[in-house]
Amino acid sequence: MCFRIRSVFAWLFPLLCLGSINTVATATDTVEPVTQETVEQVNTFLQRFIDPAKTPTEQAEFFAPGVDYYDHGIVDKAHIVKDVERYVRRWPTRTYRLAIVEYINPDPQSNRVFVSYVIDYEVANDSNAVHGQANYGAVIADIATSPKIEWIRERVTQRRSPFKDQE
C-alpha cells in the first residue's frame, strides 16, 4: 500500500510510489487511524530532527542507510554529512520551528509512517538573511523504537528577505 496524501502534497505522490514503496493507493484503500502515541512519537522525532544545534554527523544519524535524500537520490551517510556541512557553512545562523504536522499515515503492512509537515525557518550569514516556510514529506521507519528517515522531500513555499518584507 502506498500512502494517501492530501492534495497539497500531491506533488509527492509520484515520487513516493517509486523505489521500495511501489504500490499505488486507490480511492477504496482504508487509512489506518493514527494513535496519540504515534502522533507524540512523530512530533518528538521531528523536533529532534530539526534542531539546528546538531553536528552534521549527528544530523546524518536521523537517516536510514541508503535513504532517498531530497533531490540527491539514494545516498549514504557520508553524503549527508557533506551536504549538511555545506549548508551550515552557507547559513551559520539557523532557526527552525515545526509549524504543523499536517498528515501522518501509518502503513499497516510495514513499520513505516508517511508524514507531511511544515517548517518555519530563518537562516542567515554575514551578508544575507532569509525566512519562510517549507513543506516536507518523509517516510520514517521504526517510529516507535529506532526511527530513521528512509525517504524525504522538500518544497520551499515561502522565502523572504527581511528587507523585502518592510517595503
C-alpha positions, 0 to 999 in steps of 0.5 A, a space after each residue: 500500500 502506498 500512502 494517501 496524501 492530501 492534495 497539497 502534497 500531491 506533488 509527492 505522490 509520484 515520487 513516493 510510489 517509486 523505489 521500495 514503496 511501489 504500490 499505488 493507493 486507490 480511492 477504496 484503500 482504508 487509512 489506518 487511524 493514527 494513535 496519540 502515541 504515534 502522533 507524540 512519537 512523530 512530533 518528538 522525532 521531528 523536533 529532534 530532527 530539526 534542531 539546528 544545534 546538531 553536528 552534521 554527523 549527528 544530523 546524518 544519524 536521523 537517516 536510514 542507510 541508503 535513504 532517498 535524500 531530497 533531490 540527491 537520490 539514494 545516498 549514504 551517510 557520508 553524503 549527508 554529512 557533506 551536504 549538511 556541512 555545506 549548508 551550515 557553512 552557507 547559513 551559520 545562523 539557523 532557526 527552525 520551528 515545526 509549524 504543523 504536522 499536517 498528515 501522518 499515515 501509518 502503513 499497516 503492512 510495514 513499520 513505516 509512517 508517511 508524514 507531511 509537515 511544515 517548517 518555519 525557518 530563518 537562516 542567515 550569514 554575514 551578508 544575507 538573511 532569509 525566512 519562510 516556510 517549507 513543506 516536507 514529506 518523509 517516510 520514517 521507519 521504526 517510529 516507535 523504537 529506532 526511527 530513521 528517515 528512509 525517504 524525504 522531500 522538500 518544497 520551499 513555499 515561502 522565502 523572504 528577505 527581511 528587507 523585502 518584507 518592510 517595503 
